[in-house]
């Protein structure tokens, strides 16, 4: 018997293209029904149920019942962290048509990654936090400096609570689109929630892409965190409507598998 963990069963679960798509659709921390995941993955409901059963049994997904509905989500932050690592190693997705290019442009600009912010905006935010010495790197983690404690408090982030979380505090997560790190962990999650609460980041139901609002640009600048020109980030008015989010997913999934 080998003296190391057997990775093959988990790798087999993730390695199936349909199951990989299902996991990707849940990567923003959402909980979706089997029917929603079937529609987004371009498969039938019975096929989705079969794959979901395997993912739950394998410990990658959790199922939560609410009324007559069953919702599926990633089982834990550890599963999300493992998927993030794999995404960083995967080839970048290729858009095969103008619609895919528009969707991918939005994802590359700003998106939610389980509970934290990812994309060009997130990478730029981490860069500025480092430049202003509000955080400092320690291996793959970060520590918050004294000046950073005050800055995060002004933003509305409880740094002490983030430190107390039983998980990574402020991990550097390799961004799949930028190939550079953004800020993950409990601090990254708390920062995204604070930005959303202030209306500086706008989420759209059913979509992983998010908007950096004009109020967000101005608000961050008022806190001393002026972002550079992010070159071509989609304006809120040019992004697909939130109601179209479910329809975009199968096409994007195919682009990501391409």
Beta strands, then each sheet from edge to edge (+ up, - down):
strand 1: 32-33
strand 2: 61-66
strand 3: 69-74
strand 4: 111-113
strand 5: 116-118
strand 6: 135-138
strand 7: 141-144
strand 8: 172-174
strand 9: 181-183
strand 10: 201-202
strand 11: 211-212
sheet 1: 1+ 3- 2+
sheet 2: 4+ 5-
sheet 3: 6+ 7-
sheet 4: 8+ 9-
sheet 5: 10+ 11-
end
